[in-house]
């Protein structure tokens, strides 16, 4: 299984990658702790590609 760091290097250029990013800035009630790794796609069309790459690694994925 790849590490989050390896995965983030692979996905740079198709999404923004942040570690320990507080999720409170992304919720309407301003709640949420830090995400281990937050990925924000450059475009909506990149989402399937990102999900495919993550699924290959075995890294757990939560989409919200």
C-alpha positions in Angstrom: 0.0 0.0 0.0 1.3 3.5 -0.9 1.7 6.1 1.8 -0.4 9.3 1.7 2.8 11.2 0.8 3.5 8.9 -2.2 -0.1 9.3 -3.3 -0.1 13.0 -2.9 3.1 13.3 -5.1 1.3 11.2 -7.8 -1.8 13.3 -7.7 -0.1 16.8 -7.8 -1.1 18.6 -10.9 -4.6 17.2 -11.1 -5.7 18.3 -7.6 -4.6 20.4 -4.7 -3.2 18.3 -1.8 -3.2 19.4 1.8 -2.2 17.5 5.0 -3.9 18.0 8.4 -6.2 20.5 6.8 -9.0 21.7 9.2 -12.4 20.8 7.6 -14.2 23.6 9.5 -13.5 25.9 6.5 -15.4 23.6 4.2 -18.6 23.1 6.2 -21.6 25.4 6.7 -21.5 25.0 10.5 -17.8 25.6 10.7 -17.2 22.3 12.4 -14.7 19.5 11.6 -11.3 18.4 12.7 -8.3 18.0 10.5 -8.3 15.7 7.4 -5.3 13.4 7.1 -5.1 14.3 3.5 -7.5 16.7 1.7 -7.7 16.5 -2.1 -9.4 19.3 -4.1 -9.6 18.5 -7.8 -8.6 21.1 -10.4 -11.8 20.3 -12.3 -14.8 18.1 -11.8 -13.7 16.0 -14.8 -10.6 14.9 -12.8 -12.7 13.3 -10.0 -13.0 9.8 -11.6 -9.3 9.8 -12.3 -8.4 10.7 -8.7 -10.8 8.1 -7.3 -9.3 5.4 -9.6 -5.8 6.2 -8.5 -6.8 6.2 -4.8 -8.6 2.9 -5.2 -5.5 1.3 -6.6 -3.5 2.1 -3.5 -5.8 0.8 -0.7 -5.8 4.2 1.0 -9.2 4.7 2.6 -11.3 7.3 0.8 -14.2 9.5 2.1 -16.0 11.7 -0.4 -18.0 14.6 0.9 
